[in-house]
C-alpha cells in the first residue's frame, strides 16, 4: 500500500485497512517513525492488532517476503535481524567477507 499524498489520513487509513485480512496476522513495514505512513500503520496496530516495524530497509522486506508463511513470533525477529545485519561500515582498505 502506498500513501496517497492527496488523500486525508483517514482516507489512507480506510484504504489500507480494507486490504488487511481479518483474523490474519499482518506485519506492517514503514520507513520513518512519525511519518504519515507510520502514523497510519500505528492506528492499525492499535485497532486491528497488526505488528509494525519502523526503519525498514530492503533486506528486511526480502526476508519478510521469503519467510512470510512463518508464524509472526518467528517472522518478526527474522525481519528485524535482517535489517540489523545489513547495516555496517566499510573502512577504506578493509575487506569484509559476505
C-alpha positions as CSV (number, residue, x, y, z in Angstrom):
1,X,0.0,0.0,0.0
2,X,1.3,3.4,-0.8
3,X,0.1,6.5,0.9
4,X,-1.8,8.9,-1.3
5,X,-0.4,12.4,-0.7
6,X,-3.7,13.9,-2.0
7,X,-5.9,11.9,0.4
8,X,-6.6,12.6,4.1
9,X,-5.1,10.4,6.7
10,X,-8.5,8.9,7.4
11,X,-8.9,8.1,3.6
12,X,-5.5,6.4,3.6
13,X,-6.3,4.5,6.8
14,X,-9.6,3.3,5.2
15,X,-7.8,2.2,2.1
16,X,-5.1,0.3,3.9
17,X,-7.5,-1.3,6.4
18,X,-9.7,-2.5,3.6
19,X,-6.9,-4.7,2.2
20,X,-5.9,-6.3,5.5
21,X,-7.5,-9.7,6.0
22,X,-9.5,-10.1,9.2
23,X,-8.1,-12.5,11.8
24,X,-4.8,-12.9,9.9
25,X,-1.5,-11.8,11.4
26,X,-0.1,-8.8,9.4
27,X,3.3,-7.3,9.6
28,X,3.4,-3.6,8.6
29,X,6.7,-2.2,7.5
30,X,7.3,1.5,7.4
31,X,10.3,3.8,6.8
32,X,10.4,6.6,9.5
33,X,8.7,6.7,12.8
34,X,6.4,9.8,12.9
35,X,5.9,9.9,9.1
36,X,2.4,9.8,7.6
37,X,2.7,6.2,6.7
38,X,4.0,5.3,10.2
39,X,1.1,7.2,11.8
40,X,-1.4,5.4,9.7
41,X,0.1,2.0,10.4
42,X,0.2,2.8,14.1
43,X,-3.5,3.2,14.1
44,X,-3.9,-0.3,12.6
45,X,-1.6,-1.7,15.2
46,X,-4.0,-0.4,17.9
47,X,-7.3,-1.2,16.1
48,X,-6.5,-4.4,14.3
49,X,-3.7,-5.9,16.3
50,X,-1.2,-5.8,13.5
51,X,2.6,-5.9,14.1
52,X,4.7,-3.0,12.9
53,X,8.4,-2.5,12.2
54,X,9.8,1.0,11.7
55,X,13.1,1.8,9.9
56,X,12.6,-0.7,7.1
57,X,15.4,-1.4,4.6
58,X,15.4,-3.7,1.5
59,X,16.9,-6.8,3.3
60,X,14.0,-6.6,5.8
61,X,11.5,-6.6,3.0
62,X,13.2,-9.5,1.3
63,X,13.4,-11.5,4.5
64,X,9.7,-10.8,5.2
65,X,8.7,-12.0,1.8
66,X,10.9,-15.1,1.9
67,X,9.5,-16.2,5.3
68,X,6.0,-14.7,5.1
69,X,4.4,-18.1,5.9
70,X,6.1,-18.4,9.3
71,X,4.3,-17.6,12.5
72,X,4.5,-13.9,13.5
73,X,6.6,-14.7,16.6
74,X,9.3,-16.2,14.3
75,X,8.9,-13.8,11.4
76,X,9.2,-10.6,13.4
77,X,12.7,-11.3,14.8
78,X,13.9,-12.6,11.5
79,X,12.9,-9.3,9.7
80,X,14.5,-7.2,12.4
81,X,17.7,-9.2,12.4
82,X,17.9,-9.0,8.6
83,X,17.8,-5.2,8.9
84,X,20.3,-5.1,11.7
85,X,22.8,-7.4,9.9
86,X,22.7,-5.4,6.7
87,X,23.9,-2.2,8.4
88,X,27.7,-1.9,8.7
89,X,30.5,0.4,7.7
90,X,33.4,-0.5,5.4
91,X,36.6,1.4,6.0
92,X,39.0,2.3,3.2
93,X,41.3,-0.6,2.5
94,X,39.3,-3.0,4.6
95,X,37.7,-6.2,3.3
96,X,34.6,-7.9,4.5
97,X,33.5,-11.4,3.7
98,X,29.9,-11.6,2.7
